[in-house]
Amino acid sequence: MALSLILSILLIALTALGLKLREQEIARNEMEERMIETPYYTNTYDWDNVEWDGWFARYEDDNYVSMQGIDVSHHQEQIDWDAVKEAGVEFAMLRCGYRGYETGLIFKDQYFDYNIQEAQKRGILVGVYFYSQAINPEEAREEADFTLKQIEGYTIDLPVVFDMEESETGENGRILSLSREEKTECAVTFLHRVQNAGYTPMVYNSTMLFEELFITEYLQEFDTWVAEYGSYPRYPYEFSMWQYTSSGEVPGVIGDCDMDIMLIPKNE
């Protein structure tokens, strides 16, 4: 068989393979962007069961018990994780990266590797979050892929979180012009991509802003991390993590610290 014929056959085969892979990628992307309407289920927490010890909170009822946590980023600079562990912190949500709300560029949190390595050395469970400013599913997918790259080689005990917040800074605040549906599509794309990679996805926002930013019936299939500062959260639907202050004081952390509890079913 002539060499030119062999090369032609090979070229056709490679082209066909490339088209098949492209079709598979398109199909995967469409599946990731799908928005599934899920019923709202109310939570059954009784907030009379919260006990306070300074900045530390504890919850327990017949069905749930809490774990104490913090969430941190490079804003806390170098953390003394020995002191954090000794204070009673059991888990930490760590920012692995963020997209700039002005430039749109993605950056790695400069303390992520330090924080995850040092926290895990102390037996503190870890999850991660990415601060999103995605304006379309393609950017949300890029953010998810970046996040997955940062956590390669690490054991991630807790969820991988999509955190989208609006900012007035910069021209249009980057995501301010997006509709609730567009923001929801970004969230769903990120969360499904994380889920498809084998991690537990979670969405973060405040009780006040969830309905303003997202069409929340399309987020009910994912676990939820609620931010509401005060003696108890008023978020009525199912969630498993509560950020109850942004101005906590934790030994080993310089300055204000976000503090959280995770609600864990006793029968699991």
TORLODO-66632 format. One record per residue: x, y, z of N, C-alpha, C, O in turn; residue in three letters; residue number from 0. Coordinates in pm, whole numbers, plus 32768, in hexadecimal, padded with zeros to 4 digits. Layout:
<vodrens>
X|Y|Z|X|Y|Z|X|Y|Z|X|Y|Z|ALA|NUM
...
</vodrens>
This chain:
<vodrens>
8055|7F88|8000|8000|8000|8000|8058|807B|8000|80B8|8083|804D|MET|0
803A|80DB|7FAC|808A|8153|7FA1|8086|81A0|8023|8023|81A1|806B|ALA|1
80F8|81E0|8040|8104|822E|80BD|809A|829C|80C3|8061|82B6|812D|LEU|2
8081|82DC|804F|801F|834A|804D|7F94|8319|8074|7F4A|8360|80B7|SER|3
7F70|829D|8048|7EED|8266|806A|7EE4|8249|80FF|7E7F|8264|813F|LEU|4
7F51|8211|8136|7F53|81F4|81C6|7F42|8275|8217|7EF7|8279|8278|ILE|5
7F88|82DF|81EB|7F80|835F|8232|7EF3|8399|8228|7EC0|83D5|8287|LEU|6
7EB4|8387|81B4|7E2C|83B9|81A2|7DCA|8372|81FF|7D75|83B1|823E|SER|7
7DD7|82ED|8206|7D80|829F|825D|7D95|82C8|82EF|7D36|82D5|833B|ILE|8
7E15|82DB|8313|7E35|8303|839C|7DF9|838C|83BC|7DC4|83A1|8429|LEU|9
7E02|83E7|835D|7DCC|846E|836F|7D34|8468|8381|7CFD|84AD|83D7|LEU|10
7CF2|8417|8330|7C61|840A|833C|7C3A|83D0|83C4|7BDA|83FD|8403|ILE|11
7C86|836C|83F0|7C6A|832E|8471|7C7D|8391|84E3|7C2B|8398|8540|ALA|12
7CEA|83DF|84DD|7D04|8442|8545|7C9A|84B0|8547|7C71|84DF|85B1|LEU|13
7C6E|84D7|84D0|7C05|853D|84C7|7B83|850A|8502|7B3F|8552|854C|THR|14
7B62|848E|84E3|7AE7|8452|8519|7AEF|8447|85B1|7A8D|8461|85F7|ALA|15
7B66|8420|85E4|7B78|8417|8674|7B6A|84A0|86B5|7B2B|84AE|871E|LEU|16
7BA5|8505|8675|7B9B|858C|86AB|7B0C|85BD|86B0|7AE3|85FC|8711|GLY|17
7AC0|85A1|8647|7A34|85CA|8645|79E4|8582|86B0|798D|85BD|86F0|LEU|18
7A02|8501|86C4|79BA|84B4|872B|79D8|84EB|87B5|797D|84FA|8806|LYS|19
7A57|850A|87CF|7A7D|8543|8851|7A3C|85CA|8866|7A10|85EB|88D4|LEU|20
7A35|861A|87FB|79F6|869D|8804|7961|868F|8822|792B|86DA|8873|ARG|21
7920|862F|87E1|7892|8617|87FB|787C|85EB|888B|781C|8614|88CC|GLU|22
78D7|8597|88BE|78CB|856A|8948|78DC|85DE|89A9|7896|85E6|8A0E|GLN|23
793B|8639|898A|7951|86AD|89E1|78D9|870A|89DF|78B1|873E|8A47|GLU|24
789F|871F|8969|7827|8773|895F|77B4|8737|89B0|776E|877E|89F8|ILE|25
77A2|86B3|89A3|7738|8670|89ED|774E|867A|8A83|76F0|868E|8AD0|ALA|26
77CB|866C|8AAC|77EC|8677|8B3B|77CE|8704|8B6D|7795|8715|8BD8|ARG|27
77F6|8768|8B1E|77DC|87F2|8B46|7747|880E|8B52|771B|8851|8BB0|ASN|28
76FA|87DA|8AF3|7669|87EF|8AF9|762E|87AD|8B75|75D2|87E4|8BB1|GLU|29
7662|8738|8B9B|7631|86F6|8C13|7655|8747|8C90|7605|8752|8CED|MET|30
76CD|8781|8C91|76F8|87D0|8D03|76A5|884F|8D11|768C|887D|8D80|GLU|31
767B|8887|8CA1|762F|8904|8CA6|759A|88F0|8CBF|7551|8951|8CD0|GLU|32
756D|8872|8CC1|74DD|885A|8CD2|74B2|888C|8D5C|74FA|887E|8DBE|ARG|33
743D|88C6|8D61|7406|88F8|8DDE|738C|88A4|8E02|7328|88A5|8DBB|MET|34
7396|885D|8E72|732E|8801|8E9D|72DB|8845|8F0A|7310|886C|8F72|ILE|35
725A|8851|8EF1|7202|888D|8F56|71E3|8826|8FC0|71AE|87BB|8FA3|GLU|36
7206|8847|903C|71FA|87E9|90AB|71A0|8825|9117|71A9|889D|9131|THR|37
714B|87D6|9155|70F2|880B|91BE|7140|8845|9233|71B0|881A|9250|PRO|38
7104|88A7|9274|713D|88DF|92ED|7119|8885|9364|70A5|8860|9377|TYR|39
717E|8863|93B3|7165|8819|942E|7193|886F|94A3|7204|88A0|94A3|TYR|40
713E|8881|9505|7163|88D3|9577|71BA|8884|95D7|71B0|8809|95E1|THR|41
7212|88CC|961E|7265|888A|9682|7217|887C|9704|71B1|88BE|9718|ASN|42
7247|8826|975B|7201|8808|97D9|7251|8833|9853|7236|8804|98C2|THR|43
72B3|888A|9841|7305|88B4|98B2|72B2|8907|9916|725C|8956|98EF|TYR|44
72CC|88F2|9995|728F|8941|9A00|72FE|8993|9A40|7351|895F|9A8B|ASP|45
72FF|8A13|9A22|7370|8A67|9A49|7374|8A89|9ADD|73D0|8ACE|9B0A|TRP|46
7312|8A5B|9B29|731C|8A63|9BBA|738A|8A06|9BEE|73B3|8A10|9C62|ASP|47
73B9|89AD|9B98|741F|894D|9BBF|74AE|897E|9BA9|750D|8932|9BBC|ASN|48
74BE|89FC|9B81|7545|8A33|9B70|757C|8A5E|9BF8|7538|8AA2|9C44|VAL|49
75F7|8A35|9C14|763D|8A61|9C8D|76B8|8AB0|9C63|76F9|8A8F|9C00|GLU|50
76D8|8B19|9CAF|7746|8B72|9C8C|77B1|8B71|9CF8|7793|8B72|9D70|TRP|51
782D|8B70|9CCB|78A0|8B7E|9D24|78FB|8BE7|9CE5|7957|8BC6|9C9A|ASP|52
78E2|8C65|9D05|7929|8CD0|9CC2|7902|8CD4|9C2F|788C|8CE1|9C0E|GLY|53
7966|8CC9|9BD8|794C|8CCA|9B48|792C|8C3F|9B12|790C|8C31|9A9C|TRP|54
7935|8BD9|9B65|7921|8B50|9B38|7891|8B24|9B50|7856|8B43|9BB7|PHE|55
785A|8ADC|9AEE|77CF|8AB1|9AF6|77C7|8A19|9AF3|781D|89D5|9ABB|ALA|56
775D|89E5|9B32|7744|8955|9B2D|76AE|893F|9B20|765E|8980|9B62|ARG|57
768A|88E0|9AC9|75FE|88BD|9AB5|75EF|8826|9AC4|7641|87D9|9A92|TYR|58
7584|87FD|9B09|7563|876E|9B0F|74CF|875F|9B2C|7498|87A2|9B83|GLU|59
748E|8704|9AE3|7406|86DA|9AFF|73FE|8643|9AEC|7466|8600|9AE7|ASP|60
7386|860D|9AE2|7379|857B|9AD5|73B1|8547|9A52|73D4|84D2|9A48|ASP|61
73BA|859D|99EC|73E1|856F|9967|7467|85A4|9936|74A5|8567|98DE|ASN|62
7497|8614|996E|750F|8654|993A|756E|867A|99AB|7546|8693|9A1C|TYR|63
75EE|867D|9987|7656|86B1|99DE|76B1|8707|9989|76BF|86EF|9911|VAL|64
76F0|876A|99C5|7741|87C7|9975|77D6|87AE|9986|7803|8773|99E8|SER|65
7821|87DE|9922|78B3|87E9|9929|78D6|887C|991D|7892|88C7|98D7|MET|66
7940|88A5|9961|796B|8931|995E|79D2|8948|98EF|7A31|88FC|98E0|GLN|67
79BC|89B2|98A3|7A18|89CD|9836|7A34|8A60|9823|79F8|8AB7|9862|GLY|68
7A92|8A7B|97CA|7AB3|8B01|979D|7AC3|8AFD|9705|7AD7|8A92|96CB|ILE|69
7AB9|8B72|96C5|7ADF|8B79|9638|7B3F|8BEC|9626|7B2A|8C59|965B|ASP|70
7BAB|8BD3|95DA|7C1B|8C31|95D3|7C51|8C3C|9544|7C38|8BE7|94EE|VAL|71
7C9B|8CA7|9531|7CDF|8CC0|94B1|7D62|8D08|94CF|7D8E|8D0C|9542|SER|72
7DA0|8D43|9469|7E1D|8D8A|9480|7E0B|8E06|94D7|7E6C|8E3D|950A|HIS|73
7D8F|8E32|94E8|7D75|8EA7|953D|7D9F|8E8E|95CE|7DC2|8EEC|9615|HIS|74
7D9C|8E10|95F9|7DC7|8DEF|9682|7E5F|8DDA|968A|7E95|8DC7|96F7|GLN|75
7EA1|8DDF|9618|7F33|8DCD|9611|7F5A|8D47|9650|7F0F|8CE6|9646|GLU|76
7FD0|8D40|9690|8001|8CBF|96C1|7FBE|8C9B|9744|7FCB|8CE2|97A8|GLN|77
7F78|8C2C|9743|7F2A|8BFE|97B6|7F7C|8B9C|9809|7FC3|8B48|97D3|ILE|78
7F70|8BA7|988C|7FAC|8B46|98E8|7F47|8AD5|98FA|7EEF|8ADD|994F|ASP|79
7F55|8A6C|98AA|7EF2|8A01|98AB|7EF7|89AC|9929|7E95|896A|994A|TRP|80
7F68|89AC|9970|7F6C|8968|99F2|7F0C|89AB|9A54|7EC0|8969|9A9A|ASP|81
7F11|8A30|9A57|7EBA|8A7B|9AB2|7E28|8A6D|9A89|7DD0|8A64|9ADE|ALA|82
7E0E|8A6B|9A05|7D85|8A5A|99D3|7D4D|89D4|99FF|7CDB|89CC|9A2F|VAL|83
7D9C|896B|99EF|7D71|88E5|9A18|7D59|88DF|9AAE|7CF4|88A8|9ADB|LYS|84
7DB4|8917|9AFC|7DA9|8913|9B8D|7D2C|895F|9BBE|7CF3|893E|9C25|GLU|85
7D04|89C5|9B71|7C8F|8A14|9B97|7C0C|89C7|9B84|7BA5|89ED|9BBC|ALA|86
7C10|895C|9B36|7B98|890B|9B23|7B5F|890D|9A97|7AF0|88DB|9A81|GLY|87
7BA7|8946|9A38|7B79|8947|99AD|7B8B|88BD|9971|7BF7|8882|9978|VAL|88
7B1F|8889|9934|7B20|8802|98FF|7B28|87FC|9868|7B55|8797|9830|GLU|89
7AFC|8867|9824|7B05|8869|9792|7B22|88F5|9761|7B0C|8958|97A8|PHE|90
7B54|88FD|96E6|7B74|897E|96A9|7B4E|897B|9616|7B6D|891C|95CE|ALA|91
7B0B|89E5|95EB|7AEE|89FA|955D|7B56|8A5C|9529|7B5F|8ACD|955A|MET|92
7BA2|8A32|94C6|7C15|8A7D|9497|7BFE|8AB3|940B|7BD5|8A69|93B2|LEU|93
7C19|8B34|93F6|7C0D|8B69|936E|7C85|8B3B|931E|7CF8|8B50|9345|ARG|94
7C6A|8AFC|92AB|7CD8|8AD0|9255|7CF6|8B35|91E8|7D64|8B36|91B1|CYS|95
7C95|8B8C|91C8|7CAD|8BEE|915F|7C37|8C49|914D|7BD0|8C3C|9190|GLY|96
7C48|8CA7|90F1|7BDE|8D09|90D7|7BF1|8D47|904E|7C5F|8D48|9017|TYR|97
7B84|8D7A|9018|7B8A|8DC7|8F9C|7B79|8E5A|8FBF|7B1F|8E7F|900B|ARG|98
7BCF|8EAF|8F89|7BC9|8F3C|8FA7|7B48|8F7C|8F75|7B1D|8F61|8F05|GLY|99
7B09|8FD0|8FC9|7A8A|900C|8FA2|7A9D|9083|8F44|7A3B|90BA|8F11|TYR|100
7B1B|90AA|8F2C|7B37|9112|8EC9|7B78|90D8|8E4C|7B4A|90F0|8DDC|GLU|101
7BE4|908D|8E60|7C30|905A|8DEE|7BF4|8FDD|8DB1|7C04|8FC4|8D39|THR|102
7BAE|8F8D|8E01|7B7A|8F0E|8DD1|7BE4|8EA1|8DCD|7BC8|8E33|8D9D|GLY|103
7C5B|8EBD|8DFF|7CC6|8E59|8E01|7CB8|8DFF|8E7B|7C84|8E29|8EE2|LEU|104
7CE6|8D83|8E6D|7CE1|8D23|8EDB|7D66|8D22|8F25|7DD1|8D22|8EE8|ILE|105
7D5D|8D22|8FAA|7DD3|8D20|8FFF|7DC8|8CB0|9065|7D5B|8C90|9095|PHE|106
7E38|8C75|9086|7E3E|8C13|90F3|7E4E|8C5E|9176|7E9A|8CBF|917E|LYS|107
7E08|8C30|91DD|7E1D|8C6A|9262|7EAB|8C47|9290|7ED1|8BD3|9292|ASP|108
7EF5|8CAD|92B3|7F84|8C98|92CD|7F9F|8C45|934A|800E|8C12|935B|GLN|109
7F3C|8C36|93A2|7F4F|8BE6|941B|7F0A|8B5E|9413|7F06|8B15|9477|TYR|110
7ED2|8B3B|939E|7E83|8AC0|9398|7ED5|8A44|93BA|7EAD|89F6|9411|PHE|111
7F47|8A31|9379|7F96|89B8|9391|7FC5|89B3|9422|7FC1|8948|9460|ASP|112
7FF1|8A23|9457|801A|8A27|94E4|7FA7|8A00|953E|7FB6|89AC|9597|TYR|113
7F32|8A3C|9527|7EC0|8A23|957E|7E92|8992|9579|7E78|8956|95E1|ASN|114
7E87|895A|9502|7E53|88D1|94FA|7EB8|886D|9533|7E90|880D|9575|ILE|115
7F38|8883|951B|7F9C|8827|954F|7FA6|882E|95E7|7FAB|87C8|962B|GLN|116
7FA8|88A8|961C|7FB7|88B9|96AC|7F39|8891|96F8|7F42|8857|9764|GLU|117
7EC4|88AE|96C1|7E48|8886|9702|7E3E|87EE|9708|7E1C|87B5|9770|ALA|118
7E5D|87AC|9699|7E4F|871A|9696|7EB6|86D6|96ED|7E9C|8669|9721|GLN|119
7F2B|8712|9700|7F8E|86D9|975C|7F57|86D2|97E9|7F7E|867B|9837|LYS|120
7EFC|872D|980B|7EC1|8732|9892|7E41|86E2|989C|7E01|86E1|9906|ARG|121
7E1A|869E|9830|7DA1|864E|9833|7D22|869F|9822|7CB5|866F|9842|GLY|122
7D2E|8719|97F1|7CBB|876D|97D7|7C83|874A|974D|7CCD|8748|96EB|ILE|123
7C03|872E|9746|7BC3|870E|96C7|7BBE|878B|966E|7BAE|87FA|96A1|LEU|124
7BCA|8778|95EA|7BCD|87ED|9592|7B6D|87DE|951D|7B58|8771|94E7|VAL|125
7B33|884F|94F8|7AEC|8860|947A|7B25|88DB|9437|7B78|8920|9472|GLY|126
7AFC|88F7|93BD|7B33|8969|9375|7AC2|89B8|9334|7A55|8985|931A|VAL|127
7AE0|8A38|9319|7A81|8A89|92CF|7ACA|8AE1|926B|7B3E|8B05|927D|TYR|128
7A81|8B02|9200|7AB6|8B5C|9199|7A5A|8BD5|9191|79E0|8BC7|918A|PHE|129
7A96|8C4C|9193|7A4A|8CC8|9188|7A36|8CE8|90F4|7A94|8D0D|90AE|TYR|130
79BB|8CDA|90C8|799C|8CE4|9039|796F|8D70|900F|7928|8DB5|9058|SER|131
799B|8D96|8F99|7966|8E0B|8F54|794B|8DE5|8EC2|795D|8E35|8E67|GLN|132
7920|8D68|8EAF|7906|8D36|8E28|788E|8D7E|8DEB|782B|8D98|8E30|ALA|133
7898|8D9E|8D6B|7829|8DE2|8D28|77E5|8D88|8CC1|7787|8DB3|8C7E|ILE|134
7814|8D0C|8CB3|77D4|8CAC|8C58|7800|8C1F|8C80|785F|8C10|8CCD|ASN|135
77BE|8BB7|8C4C|77E3|8B2E|8C71|7873|8B0A|8C4F|78B1|8ABB|8C96|PRO|136
78A8|8B44|8BE3|7933|8B25|8BBD|7993|8B52|8C2B|79F1|8B0B|8C4E|GLU|137
797A|8BC8|8C62|79D1|8BF8|8CCE|79BB|8BA7|8D4D|7A1A|8B8C|8D97|GLU|138
793E|8B81|8D68|7923|8B2D|8DDD|796C|8AA7|8DD2|79A0|8A73|8E35|ALA|139
796D|8A6F|8D59|79B4|89F2|8D41|7A4A|8A05|8D55|7A8E|89AE|8D8C|ARG|140
7A7D|8A77|8D28|7B0B|8A97|8D3B|7B2C|8AA0|8DD0|7B95|8A70|8DFC|GLU|141
7AD4|8ADD|8E1D|7AEA|8AE8|8EAE|7AE7|8A5F|8EF1|7B38|8A44|8F49|GLU|142
7A8B|8A0B|8EC7|7A84|8983|8F00|7B03|8935|8EE0|7B39|88F0|8F36|ALA|143
7B31|893E|8E63|7BAA|88F7|8E3C|7C23|892A|8E89|7C7A|88DC|8EB0|ASP|144
7C28|89AD|8E9F|7C95|89E6|8EF0|7C91|89AD|8F7D|7CF7|8985|8FB4|PHE|145
7C1A|89AA|8FB7|7C0A|8975|903E|7C35|88E3|9046|7C7C|88BB|90A2|THR|146
7C09|8894|8FE5|7C2D|8806|8FE4|7CC3|87F3|8FD7|7CFC|8796|9010|LEU|147
7D03|884C|8F8C|7D95|8844|8F7D|7DDB|8861|9002|7E3E|881F|9023|LYS|148
7DA8|88C2|904F|7DE9|88E7|90CD|7DDD|8879|9136|7E35|886C|918B|GLN|149
7D73|882A|9131|7D5F|87C6|9199|7D92|873B|9172|7D86|86DC|91BE|ILE|150
7DCC|8732|90FB|7E0B|86B4|90D3|7E75|868D|9139|7EC7|86DF|9161|GLU|151
7E74|8610|9163|7ED9|85E0|91C0|7EB6|85F6|9252|7EFD|85C5|92AA|GLY|152
7E4A|863E|926D|7E1E|8653|92F6|7DA0|8600|9311|7D50|85E9|92B6|TYR|153
7D8F|85D5|938C|7D13|8597|93B7|7CB3|8606|93E2|7CD0|8652|943E|THR|154
7C42|8610|939E|7BDF|8676|93BE|7B6E|8632|940B|7B22|85E3|93D2|ILE|155
7B64|8650|948B|7B05|860C|94E2|7A77|8642|94D3|7A16|85F8|94E4|ASP|156
7A6C|86C2|94B3|79EC|8709|94B5|79CD|8740|942A|7A1C|872B|93CE|LEU|157
795E|8786|9419|7938|87B0|9392|7997|8812|934E|79EB|8853|938D|PRO|158
7985|8819|92CA|79C7|887D|9275|795A|88E3|9251|78F3|88BF|921A|VAL|159
7973|8963|9271|7909|89C6|9279|7915|8A30|920C|7982|8A60|91EC|VAL|160
78A1|8A54|91D5|7893|8AC3|9178|7863|8B3C|91C7|77F7|8B3A|9202|PHE|161
78B3|8BA6|91C7|7895|8C20|9212|7893|8C95|91B0|78FD|8CC6|9187|ASP|162
781C|8CC3|918B|780F|8D37|9131|77D3|8DAA|9180|7768|8D9E|91BC|MET|163
7819|8E1A|917F|77EB|8E91|91C6|77F9|8F0A|916B|7858|8F13|911C|GLU|164
779B|8F65|9177|77A0|8FDE|9125|77F9|9046|9166|7806|904B|91E0|GLU|165
7837|909A|9113|7889|9108|9143|7869|9184|90F2|7856|917E|9078|SER|166
7864|91F5|9135|7849|9273|90F1|78C8|92AA|90B0|78C2|9308|9061|GLU|167
793A|926F|90D2|79B9|92A3|90A3|79D0|9280|9010|79AE|9212|8FE4|THR|168
7A09|92DC|8FC6|7A2A|92C2|8F3A|79B5|92DC|8EDE|7944|92ED|8F0B|GLY|169
79D1|92DE|8E5F|7969|92FA|8DFC|78FF|928C|8DFF|7919|9217|8DE1|GLU|170
7886|92B5|8E25|7812|925B|8E2D|781F|91F1|8E9A|77C8|919A|8EA5|ASN|171
788B|91F4|8EEC|789B|918C|8F51|78A4|9101|8F15|7891|909E|8F5C|GLY|172
78C1|90F7|8E98|78D2|907E|8E45|7855|9029|8E3B|7825|9012|8DCC|ARG|173
781C|8FF8|8EAB|77A7|8FA0|8EA1|7724|8FEA|8EBE|76B9|8FAD|8EBB|ILE|174
772B|906B|8EDB|76B2|90B4|8EFF|764A|90B4|8E90|75D1|90B8|8EAA|LEU|175
7679|90B0|8E14|761B|90B7|8DA3|75DC|902F|8D82|7582|9029|8D2E|SER|176
7609|8FC4|8DC2|75D2|8F3F|8DA5|7547|8F30|8DE2|752A|8F68|8E4C|LEU|177
74F2|8EE6|8D9D|746E|8EC4|8DD3|747D|8E55|8E3B|74E5|8E14|8E43|SER|178
7414|8E3E|8E89|7413|8DCF|8EE8|7425|8D4B|8EA0|746A|8CF2|8ED3|ARG|179
73EA|8D3C|8E2B|73F8|8CC0|8DDF|7488|8CAB|8DB2|74BA|8C3B|8DB7|GLU|180
74CB|8D16|8D85|7555|8D0A|8D58|75B1|8CE6|8DCD|760B|8C93|8DBE|GLU|181
759C|8D24|8E40|75EE|8D02|8EB5|75D5|8C71|8EDF|7632|8C29|8F02|LYS|182
7558|8C49|8EDB|7535|8BBF|8EFF|7577|8B5B|8EA0|75A8|8AF3|8ECB|THR|183
7578|8B7B|8E20|75B6|8B23|8DBE|764B|8B14|8DDA|7683|8AA7|8DCB|GLU|184
768D|8B81|8E03|771B|8B7A|8E27|772F|8B20|8EA1|7788|8ACB|8EA2|CYS|185
76DA|8B32|8F06|76E5|8AE1|8F7F|76D2|8A4D|8F60|7721|89F9|8F8C|ALA|186
766A|8A2D|8F16|764B|89A2|8EF5|76BC|8962|8EA6|76DF|88EE|8EBE|VAL|187
76F6|89AC|8E48|7763|8976|8DF6|77DB|8954|8E4E|7813|88E7|8E42|THR|188
7802|89B0|8EA5|7873|8998|8F01|7856|891F|8F58|78AA|88C6|8F65|PHE|189
77E1|891C|8F94|77C0|88B3|8FF5|77B7|8829|8FB4|77E5|87C6|8FEE|LEU|190
777E|8822|8F3D|7777|87A1|8EF9|7802|8771|8ED0|7820|86FA|8ED6|HIS|191
7856|87CD|8EA6|78DE|87A5|8E7B|792D|876D|8EF2|7975|870A|8EE4|ARG|192
791F|87AD|8F64|795E|877B|8FDF|7925|86F3|9004|796F|8697|9029|VAL|193
78A1|86E6|8FFB|785F|8667|901B|788F|85F8|8FBD|78A9|8588|8FEA|GLN|194
7899|8616|8F3C|78C6|85B3|8EDB|7955|8586|8EF2|797C|851A|8EC7|ASN|195
79A2|85D9|8F38|7A2D|85B6|8F58|7A37|8564|8FD7|7AA5|853C|8FFF|ALA|196
79C6|854A|9018|79C6|84F3|908C|79C3|8539|9113|79D2|84F8|917A|GLY|197
79B1|85BD|9113|79AD|8608|918F|791C|862D|91B3|78C3|8627|915E|TYR|198
7907|8653|9230|7883|8680|925C|7876|8715|9243|78C2|8763|927C|THR|199
7817|873F|91F0|7808|87CE|91D2|77B0|8813|923A|7758|87D6|9276|PRO|200
77CA|8894|924D|777C|88E4|92AB|7777|8973|9278|77D6|89A2|9239|MET|201
7709|89B9|9293|76FB|8A44|926C|76F2|8A9A|92EA|76B1|8A75|934C|VAL|202
7736|8B0E|92E7|773B|8B69|9359|76F8|8BEC|9337|7708|8C21|92C8|TYR|203
76AD|8C22|9395|7682|8CAC|9391|7633|8CCC|940E|761E|8C76|9463|ASN|204
7608|8D49|9418|75C1|8D74|9490|752B|8D57|9482|74F6|8D4D|9413|SER|205
74EA|8D4B|94F4|7459|8D3A|94F4|7416|8DA9|94A4|73B8|8D8F|9458|THR|206
7446|8E23|94B5|7409|8E97|9476|741A|8E97|93DF|73C1|8EC3|9396|MET|207
748F|8E66|93AD|74AF|8E76|9320|7494|8DFD|92C9|7494|8E09|924E|LEU|208
747C|8D88|9303|7466|8D11|92B1|73FA|8D2A|9246|7410|8D0F|91D0|PHE|209
7388|8D5C|9271|7318|8D70|9214|7332|8DE4|91B4|72FD|8DE5|9145|GLU|210
7383|8E46|91DE|73A1|8EB7|9188|7403|8E92|9119|73FB|8EC5|90A9|GLU|211
7460|8E39|9139|74C8|8E15|90D8|749F|8DA0|907E|74C0|8D9F|9007|LEU|212
7459|8D3F|90B5|7442|8CC1|906F|73AD|8C9E|9067|735B|8CD0|90B4|PHE|213
738D|8C47|9008|730B|8C04|9007|731F|8B85|9058|734E|8B1F|9025|ILE|214
72FC|8B8C|90D5|732D|8B28|9134|72F3|8A9C|9123|732E|8A3B|9153|THR|215
7280|8A90|90DF|724E|8A08|90CB|72AE|89B3|9077|72AA|8938|907D|GLU|216
7304|89F5|9029|7366|89AB|8FD9|73E5|898B|9028|743F|8948|8FF5|TYR|217
73ED|89B9|90A4|7462|899D|90F8|7443|893C|9169|749C|8918|91B6|LEU|218
73C4|8913|9175|739C|88BE|91E4|73DA|8833|91DE|73DE|87ED|9243|GLN|219
7409|8809|9169|7447|8785|9160|74D1|8781|91A0|750A|8716|91B5|GLU|220
7508|87F9|91C0|758E|8802|91FA|7586|8826|928E|7526|8864|92BB|PHE|221
75ED|87FE|92D7|75F6|8825|9363|760B|88BD|936C|763D|88FB|930E|ASP|222
75E5|88F7|93DE|75E5|8987|93EC|7631|89B2|946A|7627|8974|94D3|THR|223
767D|8A1F|945A|76C6|8A60|94C6|768B|8AEC|94D4|7696|8B3D|9478|TRP|224
764C|8B08|9546|7602|8B84|9559|7652|8BE4|95B2|7687|8BBC|9619|VAL|225
7658|8C60|9588|7693|8CCA|95DA|7624|8D22|9611|75D9|8D5F|95C5|ALA|226
761A|8D28|9695|75BF|8D86|96D7|75F5|8D9F|9763|7605|8D42|97B2|GLU|227
7612|8E1D|9780|7656|8E3F|97FE|75F0|8E62|9869|759B|8EB9|9857|TYR|228
75FA|8E1C|98D8|759B|8E2D|9943|758F|8DAE|9995|75E4|8D56|998C|GLY|229
7525|8DA5|99E4|7515|8D35|9A40|74E0|8CB7|99FC|74EE|8C49|9A32|SER|230
74A3|8CC6|9986|7476|8C51|993A|745A|8C7B|98AA|743E|8CF0|9890|TYR|231
7462|8C1D|984B|7445|8C3C|97BF|73B0|8C2C|97A0|736F|8BCF|97D1|PRO|232
737A|8C85|9750|72EC|8C7F|972C|72D4|8C3B|96A6|7263|8C36|9676|ARG|233
733E|8C06|966A|732F|8BBF|95EB|72D6|8B45|9600|72F9|8AEE|9650|TYR|234
7264|8B3B|95BB|7202|8AD4|95DD|721A|8A4B|959E|71E0|89E7|95C9|PRO|235
7270|8A46|9538|727E|89C9|94EC|72F5|8978|951D|733E|89A3|9576|TYR|236
7306|8903|94E5|7371|88AB|9511|73FB|88EA|94FB|7416|8924|9492|GLU|237
7451|88DE|955E|74DD|8906|9552|752B|88BB|95BD|74F0|8888|961C|PHE|238
75AF|88B4|95AD|75FD|8867|960E|7671|88B5|964B|76B7|8882|96A2|SER|239
7685|8935|961E|76EF|8984|9658|76BD|8A13|966D|767B|8A4D|9617|MET|240
76DE|8A4A|96E2|76B4|8AD2|9705|772E|8B25|972A|7776|8B06|9789|TRP|241
7744|8B90|96DE|77AA|8BF4|9700|7763|8C5E|9756|7710|8CA9|9724|GLN|242
7785|8C63|97D6|7737|8CB4|9833|7779|8D39|9858|7739|8D8C|9899|TYR|243
77F4|8D4E|9831|7834|8DCF|9847|78AA|8DDF|97E8|78E7|8D7E|97BC|THR|244
78CA|8E5C|97CA|7943|8E7B|977D|79A9|8EC4|97D4|7A11|8EEF|97A2|SER|245
798C|8ED2|9854|79E3|8F1F|98AD|7A08|8ED0|992A|7A19|8F08|9996|SER|246
7A13|8E4C|991A|7A36|8DF8|998B|7AC8|8E06|99B3|7B1B|8E3A|9968|GLY|247
7AE4|8DD7|9A2B|7B6D|8DD7|9A5E|7B95|8D47|9A7C|7B57|8D04|9ACE|GLU|248
7BFD|8D1B|9A37|7C2B|8C91|9A45|7CC0|8C92|9A62|7D0C|8CCE|9A15|VAL|249
7CEE|8C51|9ACD|7D7D|8C4A|9AE7|7DC8|8C11|9A6E|7D9F|8BAD|9A34|PRO|250
7E35|8C53|9A4A|7E84|8C27|99D8|7E64|8C71|9958|7EAD|8C65|98F5|GLY|251
7DF6|8CBE|9958|7DCE|8D0B|98E2|7DD8|8D9F|9904|7D9C|8DCD|9966|VAL|252
7E23|8DE9|98B4|7E33|8E78|98CA|7DBA|8EC2|9892|7D97|8EB0|981D|ILE|253
7D7A|8F14|98E3|7D0A|8F64|98B4|7C88|8F16|98B3|7C7D|8EAA|98ED|GLY|254
7C24|8F51|9870|7BA0|8F14|986A|7BA2|8E92|981B|7BF2|8E80|97BF|ASP|255
7B48|8E37|9841|7B43|8DB3|9801|7AB2|8D8A|97EB|7A5F|8D96|9845|CYS|256
7A94|8D59|9773|7A11|8D1C|975A|7A07|8C9A|97A8|7A64|8C49|97A9|ASP|257
7994|8C85|97EA|7981|8C0C|983A|7902|8BC5|980E|78A0|8C04|97E6|MET|258
7905|8B40|9817|789B|8AEC|97E0|787F|8A76|983B|78D3|8A4D|988B|ASP|259
7806|8A41|982D|77EC|89BA|9860|77B4|8966|97ED|7770|8998|9794|ILE|260
77D3|88E5|97F3|779C|8886|9793|773A|882C|97DE|775B|87F9|9849|MET|261
76C4|881A|97A6|765C|87C7|97E4|7663|873B|97AA|7652|8729|9731|LEU|262
767D|86D9|97FE|7695|8650|97D1|7628|85F4|9806|7611|85EF|987F|ILE|263
75E4|85AA|97AE|757E|854B|97DB|75BB|84E0|9834|7625|84AA|9815|PRO|264
7578|84C0|98A2|75AB|845C|98FE|759F|83CE|98C9|75E9|8375|98F4|LYS|265
7542|83B9|986B|752C|8331|9839|7582|830E|97C2|756A|82A7|9782|ASN|266
75E5|8360|97A1|763E|8341|9730|76C5|8315|9763|771F|82F6|9714|GLU|267
</vodrens>
